[in-house]
Amino acid sequence: MNTEALIMMLTTQGLVTALTGYFFYRVLTTKPKAEPDSYTENDEEEERQAKN
């Protein structure tokens, strides 16, 4: 393998590894969005209480 091909391969592998690590880190550190609790909003509906 010539020098240019080796440099290209190592650069590509390094870039892919760095991007994968960056996005994995972002997934682990992102705070969850505050979503409304659909069950507490529907507590007064008779249809749901009949199933319990």
Biopython code that builds the backbone (N, CA, C, O; Angstrom):
import numpy as np
from Bio.PDB.StructureBuilder import StructureBuilder

atoms = [
    (1, "MET", "N", (0.866, -1.171, 0.000)),
    (1, "MET", "CA", (0.000, 0.000, 0.000)),
    (1, "MET", "C", (0.914, 1.235, 0.000)),
    (1, "MET", "O", (1.870, 1.325, 0.770)),
    (2, "ASN", "N", (0.590, 2.170, -0.878)),
    (2, "ASN", "CA", (1.453, 3.352, -0.928)),
    (2, "ASN", "C", (1.101, 4.347, 0.182)),
    (2, "ASN", "O", (0.084, 4.194, 0.859)),
    (3, "THR", "N", (1.929, 5.344, 0.358)),
    (3, "THR", "CA", (1.816, 6.280, 1.470)),
    (3, "THR", "C", (0.506, 7.071, 1.418)),
    (3, "THR", "O", (-0.135, 7.271, 2.449)),
    (4, "GLU", "N", (0.108, 7.517, 0.237)),
    (4, "GLU", "CA", (-1.119, 8.310, 0.105)),
    (4, "GLU", "C", (-2.346, 7.509, 0.516)),
    (4, "GLU", "O", (-3.247, 8.036, 1.168)),
    (5, "ALA", "N", (-2.380, 6.259, 0.143)),
    (5, "ALA", "CA", (-3.514, 5.402, 0.493)),
    (5, "ALA", "C", (-3.559, 5.163, 1.999)),
    (5, "ALA", "O", (-4.636, 5.159, 2.596)),
    (6, "LEU", "N", (-2.408, 4.965, 2.608)),
    (6, "LEU", "CA", (-2.351, 4.758, 4.055)),
    (6, "LEU", "C", (-2.815, 6.001, 4.806)),
    (6, "LEU", "O", (-3.567, 5.897, 5.775)),
    (7, "ILE", "N", (-2.374, 7.162, 4.368)),
    (7, "ILE", "CA", (-2.796, 8.416, 4.996)),
    (7, "ILE", "C", (-4.300, 8.604, 4.845)),
    (7, "ILE", "O", (-4.972, 8.989, 5.801)),
    (8, "MET", "N", (-4.829, 8.341, 3.668)),
    (8, "MET", "CA", (-6.268, 8.479, 3.418)),
    (8, "MET", "C", (-7.068, 7.516, 4.293)),
    (8, "MET", "O", (-8.089, 7.901, 4.863)),
    (9, "MET", "N", (-6.613, 6.273, 4.403)),
    (9, "MET", "CA", (-7.314, 5.281, 5.210)),
    (9, "MET", "C", (-7.311, 5.686, 6.684)),
    (9, "MET", "O", (-8.355, 5.639, 7.335)),
    (10, "LEU", "N", (-6.166, 6.079, 7.215)),
    (10, "LEU", "CA", (-6.079, 6.464, 8.616)),
    (10, "LEU", "C", (-6.879, 7.730, 8.913)),
    (10, "LEU", "O", (-7.496, 7.837, 9.972)),
    (11, "THR", "N", (-6.874, 8.679, 7.998)),
    (11, "THR", "CA", (-7.663, 9.904, 8.166)),
    (11, "THR", "C", (-9.151, 9.586, 8.185)),
    (11, "THR", "O", (-9.888, 10.097, 9.028)),
    (12, "THR", "N", (-9.585, 8.756, 7.273)),
    (12, "THR", "CA", (-11.001, 8.391, 7.206)),
    (12, "THR", "C", (-11.430, 7.628, 8.453)),
    (12, "THR", "O", (-12.482, 7.918, 9.024)),
    (13, "GLN", "N", (-10.641, 6.671, 8.875)),
    (13, "GLN", "CA", (-10.973, 5.915, 10.081)),
    (13, "GLN", "C", (-10.974, 6.810, 11.315)),
    (13, "GLN", "O", (-11.830, 6.659, 12.186)),
    (14, "GLY", "N", (-10.040, 7.727, 11.398)),
    (14, "GLY", "CA", (-9.996, 8.658, 12.515)),
    (14, "GLY", "C", (-11.197, 9.587, 12.533)),
    (14, "GLY", "O", (-11.768, 9.853, 13.591)),
    (15, "LEU", "N", (-11.580, 10.079, 11.362)),
    (15, "LEU", "CA", (-12.737, 10.971, 11.255)),
    (15, "LEU", "C", (-14.029, 10.250, 11.630)),
    (15, "LEU", "O", (-14.851, 10.793, 12.368)),
    (16, "VAL", "N", (-14.208, 9.050, 11.133)),
    (16, "VAL", "CA", (-15.412, 8.279, 11.448)),
    (16, "VAL", "C", (-15.461, 7.945, 12.937)),
    (16, "VAL", "O", (-16.523, 8.034, 13.553)),
    (17, "THR", "N", (-14.337, 7.567, 13.517)),
    (17, "THR", "CA", (-14.287, 7.271, 14.946)),
    (17, "THR", "C", (-14.577, 8.510, 15.776)),
    (17, "THR", "O", (-15.304, 8.425, 16.766)),
    (18, "ALA", "N", (-14.030, 9.656, 15.399)),
    (18, "ALA", "CA", (-14.256, 10.901, 16.136)),
    (18, "ALA", "C", (-15.728, 11.325, 16.052)),
    (18, "ALA", "O", (-16.315, 11.723, 17.058)),
    (19, "LEU", "N", (-16.312, 11.242, 14.884)),
    (19, "LEU", "CA", (-17.725, 11.612, 14.736)),
    (19, "LEU", "C", (-18.633, 10.664, 15.515)),
    (19, "LEU", "O", (-19.595, 11.100, 16.147)),
    (20, "THR", "N", (-18.332, 9.389, 15.471)),
    (20, "THR", "CA", (-19.118, 8.409, 16.229)),
    (20, "THR", "C", (-19.025, 8.694, 17.717)),
    (20, "THR", "O", (-20.040, 8.677, 18.413)),
    (21, "GLY", "N", (-17.836, 8.952, 18.210)),
    (21, "GLY", "CA", (-17.651, 9.278, 19.619)),
    (21, "GLY", "C", (-18.369, 10.560, 20.013)),
    (21, "GLY", "O", (-18.987, 10.628, 21.075)),
    (22, "TYR", "N", (-18.288, 11.576, 19.160)),
    (22, "TYR", "CA", (-18.945, 12.853, 19.445)),
    (22, "TYR", "C", (-20.452, 12.678, 19.558)),
    (22, "TYR", "O", (-21.054, 13.154, 20.520)),
    (23, "PHE", "N", (-21.070, 12.005, 18.595)),
    (23, "PHE", "CA", (-22.520, 11.839, 18.627)),
    (23, "PHE", "C", (-22.952, 10.891, 19.741)),
    (23, "PHE", "O", (-24.029, 11.075, 20.308)),
    (24, "PHE", "N", (-22.160, 9.898, 20.067)),
    (24, "PHE", "CA", (-22.460, 9.018, 21.193)),
    (24, "PHE", "C", (-22.433, 9.815, 22.492)),
    (24, "PHE", "O", (-23.296, 9.635, 23.351)),
    (25, "TYR", "N", (-21.439, 10.701, 22.639)),
    (25, "TYR", "CA", (-21.357, 11.563, 23.810)),
    (25, "TYR", "C", (-22.585, 12.477, 23.899)),
    (25, "TYR", "O", (-23.142, 12.676, 24.978)),
    (26, "ARG", "N", (-22.995, 13.027, 22.762)),
    (26, "ARG", "CA", (-24.170, 13.915, 22.768)),
    (26, "ARG", "C", (-25.437, 13.164, 23.148)),
    (26, "ARG", "O", (-26.292, 13.720, 23.838)),
    (27, "VAL", "N", (-25.578, 11.934, 22.722)),
    (27, "VAL", "CA", (-26.751, 11.136, 23.081)),
    (27, "VAL", "C", (-26.771, 10.879, 24.582)),
    (27, "VAL", "O", (-27.831, 10.936, 25.205)),
    (28, "LEU", "N", (-25.622, 10.601, 25.161)),
    (28, "LEU", "CA", (-25.565, 10.292, 26.580)),
    (28, "LEU", "C", (-25.731, 11.519, 27.470)),
    (28, "LEU", "O", (-26.174, 11.382, 28.611)),
    (29, "THR", "N", (-25.395, 12.705, 26.993)),
    (29, "THR", "CA", (-25.427, 13.892, 27.842)),
    (29, "THR", "C", (-26.604, 14.820, 27.564)),
    (29, "THR", "O", (-26.772, 15.808, 28.279)),
    (30, "THR", "N", (-27.416, 14.543, 26.564)),
    (30, "THR", "CA", (-28.560, 15.400, 26.259)),
    (30, "THR", "C", (-29.637, 15.202, 27.312)),
    (30, "THR", "O", (-29.991, 14.074, 27.655)),
    (31, "LYS", "N", (-30.148, 16.308, 27.816)),
    (31, "LYS", "CA", (-31.208, 16.235, 28.815)),
    (31, "LYS", "C", (-32.520, 15.850, 28.135)),
    (31, "LYS", "O", (-32.788, 16.320, 27.029)),
    (32, "PRO", "N", (-33.337, 15.018, 28.755)),
    (32, "PRO", "CA", (-34.604, 14.633, 28.132)),
    (32, "PRO", "C", (-35.553, 15.819, 28.037)),
    (32, "PRO", "O", (-35.555, 16.701, 28.896)),
    (33, "LYS", "N", (-36.353, 15.828, 26.989)),
    (33, "LYS", "CA", (-37.333, 16.890, 26.811)),
    (33, "LYS", "C", (-38.493, 16.676, 27.776)),
    (33, "LYS", "O", (-38.885, 15.545, 28.065)),
    (34, "ALA", "N", (-39.024, 17.777, 28.261)),
    (34, "ALA", "CA", (-40.175, 17.695, 29.151)),
    (34, "ALA", "C", (-41.425, 17.442, 28.308)),
    (34, "ALA", "O", (-41.896, 18.327, 27.595)),
    (35, "GLU", "N", (-41.942, 16.245, 28.400)),
    (35, "GLU", "CA", (-43.135, 15.892, 27.645)),
    (35, "GLU", "C", (-44.297, 15.732, 28.618)),
    (35, "GLU", "O", (-44.113, 15.252, 29.737)),
    (36, "PRO", "N", (-45.479, 16.130, 28.195)),
    (36, "PRO", "CA", (-46.622, 15.967, 29.097)),
    (36, "PRO", "C", (-46.926, 14.487, 29.311)),
    (36, "PRO", "O", (-46.733, 13.657, 28.422)),
    (37, "ASP", "N", (-47.395, 14.189, 30.485)),
    (37, "ASP", "CA", (-47.749, 12.815, 30.818)),
    (37, "ASP", "C", (-49.157, 12.550, 30.321)),
    (37, "ASP", "O", (-50.124, 13.072, 30.875)),
    (38, "SER", "N", (-49.274, 11.751, 29.290)),
    (38, "SER", "CA", (-50.575, 11.535, 28.670)),
    (38, "SER", "C", (-51.534, 10.784, 29.600)),
    (38, "SER", "O", (-52.751, 10.910, 29.463)),
    (39, "TYR", "N", (-50.998, 10.011, 30.537)),
    (39, "TYR", "CA", (-51.876, 9.268, 31.428)),
    (39, "TYR", "C", (-52.532, 10.181, 32.457)),
    (39, "TYR", "O", (-53.712, 10.009, 32.763)),
    (40, "THR", "N", (-51.798, 11.137, 32.991)),
    (40, "THR", "CA", (-52.394, 12.032, 33.986)),
    (40, "THR", "C", (-53.402, 12.968, 33.342)),
    (40, "THR", "O", (-54.336, 13.417, 34.006)),
    (41, "GLU", "N", (-53.232, 13.272, 32.057)),
    (41, "GLU", "CA", (-54.185, 14.147, 31.379)),
    (41, "GLU", "C", (-55.502, 13.416, 31.109)),
    (41, "GLU", "O", (-56.539, 14.062, 30.957)),
    (42, "ASN", "N", (-55.480, 12.102, 31.048)),
    (42, "ASN", "CA", (-56.673, 11.331, 30.705)),
    (42, "ASN", "C", (-57.285, 10.628, 31.914)),
    (42, "ASN", "O", (-58.099, 9.720, 31.745)),
    (43, "ASP", "N", (-56.913, 11.027, 33.123)),
    (43, "ASP", "CA", (-57.420, 10.355, 34.314)),
    (43, "ASP", "C", (-58.933, 10.482, 34.472)),
    (43, "ASP", "O", (-59.572, 9.595, 35.038)),
    (44, "GLU", "N", (-59.507, 11.571, 33.981)),
    (44, "GLU", "CA", (-60.928, 11.794, 34.196)),
    (44, "GLU", "C", (-61.815, 11.099, 33.159)),
    (44, "GLU", "O", (-63.039, 11.132, 33.280)),
    (45, "GLU", "N", (-61.223, 10.479, 32.156)),
    (45, "GLU", "CA", (-62.027, 9.807, 31.140)),
    (45, "GLU", "C", (-62.528, 8.474, 31.685)),
    (45, "GLU", "O", (-61.760, 7.683, 32.234)),
    (46, "GLU", "N", (-63.816, 8.242, 31.526)),
    (46, "GLU", "CA", (-64.426, 7.033, 32.064)),
    (46, "GLU", "C", (-63.938, 5.768, 31.368)),
    (46, "GLU", "O", (-63.835, 4.710, 31.989)),
    (47, "GLU", "N", (-63.639, 5.882, 30.078)),
    (47, "GLU", "CA", (-63.219, 4.713, 29.306)),
    (47, "GLU", "C", (-61.938, 4.099, 29.899)),
    (47, "GLU", "O", (-61.827, 2.875, 29.969)),
    (48, "ARG", "N", (-60.993, 4.910, 30.315)),
    (48, "ARG", "CA", (-59.756, 4.396, 30.898)),
    (48, "ARG", "C", (-59.972, 3.798, 32.271)),
    (48, "ARG", "O", (-59.347, 2.793, 32.610)),
    (49, "GLN", "N", (-60.841, 4.390, 33.063)),
    (49, "GLN", "CA", (-61.062, 3.893, 34.402)),
    (49, "GLN", "C", (-61.850, 2.583, 34.392)),
    (49, "GLN", "O", (-61.735, 1.783, 35.320)),
    (50, "ALA", "N", (-62.643, 2.363, 33.353)),
    (50, "ALA", "CA", (-63.412, 1.128, 33.267)),
    (50, "ALA", "C", (-62.486, -0.080, 33.030)),
    (50, "ALA", "O", (-62.805, -1.189, 33.458)),
    (51, "LYS", "N", (-61.350, 0.124, 32.357)),
    (51, "LYS", "CA", (-60.408, -0.962, 32.076)),
    (51, "LYS", "C", (-59.645, -1.381, 33.319)),
    (51, "LYS", "O", (-59.215, -2.531, 33.411)),
    (52, "ASN", "N", (-59.467, -0.486, 34.274)),
    (52, "ASN", "CA", (-58.698, -0.811, 35.484)),
    (52, "ASN", "C", (-59.533, -1.572, 36.393)),
    (52, "ASN", "O", (-59.084, -1.950, 37.475)),
]
sb = StructureBuilder()
sb.init_structure("model")
sb.init_model(0)
sb.init_chain("A")
sb.init_seg("    ")
for serial, (resi, resn, name, xyz) in enumerate(atoms, 1):
    if name == "N":
        sb.init_residue(resn, " ", resi, " ")
    sb.init_atom(name, np.array(xyz, "f"), 0.0, 1.0, " ", f" {name:<3s}", serial, name[0])
structure = sb.get_structure()
